Amino acid sequence: MDQGFFLLFATVSVITALTVVLARNPVHSALALMACFLHISAIFVLLEAPLLAVIQIFVYVGAIMVLFLFVIMMIDMREAVVQRFLPGGNLPALALLALLGVEMLVLVLWSDRFSATEPVARRGGDEIRQLSTTLFADYLLPFEVASVILLAALVGAIVLARKEWE
């Protein structure tokens, strides 16, 4: 069951990563990148690393994607000239991506890792509890200062992105 979910999340994350590169609209690329980050977070959950999954969502989906969307909003796409990365077309890039996809499929199918019958050792959640206790007890002030700085940056980005009414 876990192997099926892993293959599903990995396939969808590769497809959304290809959409990031091949989409013509930058907003569609940013949304596909967000979907790719969410599927990578789901893979972390399958690997029983919930802290990495939450960090993936908070840092990449939350912060980095907001930054990308503000940059996209600040660039006036009507005035900017959108050029393709490959002037000869997308055929060489698609051929390379297809070759890499076939290579990944061959490596997955020939791997002995998925046929292992030994269970993976389970770990306790004490590391996460210790980290959260340390973060919110010993380092509460720096944590709150960082959140206020991020809030000020968000308000500043909104003010800069706003167009002047004439």
Secondary structure, DSSP 8 states (H G I E B T S, - for coil): -HHHHHHHHHHHHHHHHHHHHH-SSHHHHHHHHHHHHHHHHHHHHHTT-HHHHHHIIIIIIIIIHHHHHHHHHHS-TTTS----S-TT-SHHHHHHHHHHHHHHHHHHHH-SSTT--S------SHHHHHHHHIIIIISHHHHHHHHHHHHHHHHHHHHHHS----
